[in-house]
Amino acid sequence: MDRPDVAVLDERLALKKCPDPYKGLGVFARKDLSTGLRLMIEAPFFVYESCEEASENIEHDFPRLPATDQAIFTRLFAGFCDLAPIIRLLNHDASAAAVGPARLRNIVRCNRIEGQGIGCVVPFYLSALNHSCVPNAWVYWNETHRALTLHTVRDIAQGEEVTISYFQESVYLNHFQRNDRLED
């Protein structure tokens, strides 16, 4: 039976709070998953050629989203200093704070996925995937569906967190180089 603090994505995956308080939410296996399995396909909110293009265009592109997608997008993590969720908790209108240019850029910065064949995209569910230097899953761009696909790269045990490398285009970075990139 699933706990109320777990969002079941499908029969294989659940979104829940990570045991590590610094990681926030994560995606976890609800059952054993085999290598090479496609776990998810998701059309992102935005697709850009680069992260720079995303930062430059998000303020212009955000109003073009349907209102329901705008509401979902503004619920994404925007950094540890983000005040919009706190304003919502106090039952105040957070709409102005939620769509300010700086916050929109922070949402992109904190939730984007970039890599070979992807460019820079901003998804919803896949943005909850946490980083691992030794990931058990990989995100691919499927041009036919104009969507991201998530695949296992090794067996994943029930209850194990599904992780990706945030540096998919640079699989040969060493530990120090990865840490430098994470700090950015």
Salt bridges, closest charged atoms under 4 A:
ASP2 OD2 - ARG30 NH2 3.04
ASP5 OD2 - ARG3 NH2 2.69
ASP10 OD2 - ARG12 NH2 3.56
GLU11 OE2 - ARG12 NE 3.88
ASP61 OD1 - HIS60 ND1 3.19
ASP82 OD1 - ARG103 NE 2.74
GLU114 OE2 - ARG112 NE 3.50
GLU143 OE2 - ARG146 NH1 3.06
GLU160 OE2 - ARG154 NH2 2.61
GLU161 OE1 - LYS23 NZ 2.81
GLU169 OE2 - ARG181 NH2 2.98
